Every structure is written in C-alpha cells, then in structure tokens.
Amino acid sequence: MSEFALYFGLGKDHILDYAGGYDHILFVLALCAVYLVRDWKKILILVTAFTIGHSITLALATLNVINFPAEVIEFLIPLTIFITAVGNLFKNDTPLTQTKVQINYFFALFFGLIHGLGFSNFLRALLGKNKNIVSPLFAFNLGLEFGQIIVVLIFLAISYVLVDLAKVSRRDLKLILSAAIAGIALVLMKDRIFW
C-alpha cells in the first residue's frame, strides 16, 4: 500500500468510523440538518470549510507549532457539536440568505480548527520523525473530505426520502435531528469534563 493510500484511508476512516469517529459524523450531520437536497452546494462548501480548518490545526499541531491539552480538546469537540445543533433549533425555516450561509461557513471553519487538534497526537505518533508531512497531511485531508461527502450523501438520500417522498416536514426533521444530536453531545461533554 502506498503512503498516499495509507493516509487517505486514515482520513476517510477518521470520519466513517462510527464506533470511534461518531463525534465527527454527528458534527457533519449537525451542519447538514438545516439543508435539503437542493442545497447540496452549500453543504459541500460547509464541509470543505470544516476540512480546511481541520487541516490547518492538524498541520500546526503535528509540527508542534501549537499544543493544547488533549483533555481540553476532547471536551471542546462535543461542545462544538452541541453549539451547532442547538443553533439549528433556533433557525427559522425560511430559505437561507447569503449572509446566514456565510456565518455558517465561518463556524464550520472555526469548529474545524478545534476538531483538527483532536487527531494531531495520533498523527504525530504515526509520522514519527518523518520531516515531510505535506504529502501525508494532504492525503489524510482528502480522505477526510471524501468521508464527509459520503456522510453528506447518505444524509441527503435520507432527507430526500423523508421530506420529498414521505412528506415529513422539513422543520420537524431539522428539530428532531438537531435535538437528538444536541442530547448526544451533552452526554459526550459530561463524560469528557476535564476540570
């Protein structure tokens, strides 16, 4: 297996590992919860903004430019999920304006910065003394983006079936999904309290 394939697979598995990476799946679902199939471009920009933020801090932490205590990051990750999900509960159901979407992009990028710190210790240990991290980081982040797109496609398919075919209210889907994600995030925060 090539180095690129190895790190691409790690990035993909980082998102799709429902047992170990469910917090990232929850975050992507929280980002998507207010959108429908016709909004696929907006969702793609959101998850890409998240990946950009994730890759920035992942690179900086892997290079030991920044360093945060792991227990703080492990608490902040579910906090970002909770904030995103609760924010969805207060969004009205009118079409999203360009301004609101730009704010969502900012939050996705900012929260991506936090999530990127969560994987840096593992990646740093995996890379060891390897000074060339550009290729592994690029492959990892492409895998991460690929995994997120798979989660988004699954969400969009389910959303299409429920909203467009079964005529479930878009508002109800958003409220149920966001409330469930917020509840799970609260449990994760409780389990990861570091003080």
ZIDA-V431189 format. One line per field, one symbol per residue. psi: psi as a letter, one per 40 degrees, with the letter a starting at -180 (. if undefined). Layout:
psi: ???
This chain:
psi: hidddddddddddddegdddfddddddddddddeiideedddddddddddddddddddddddefdihihddddddddddddddddddddehieihhidddddddddddddddddddddeddddddddbehdgeddddddddddddddddddddddddddddddddefhhdddddddddddddddddddddeehe.
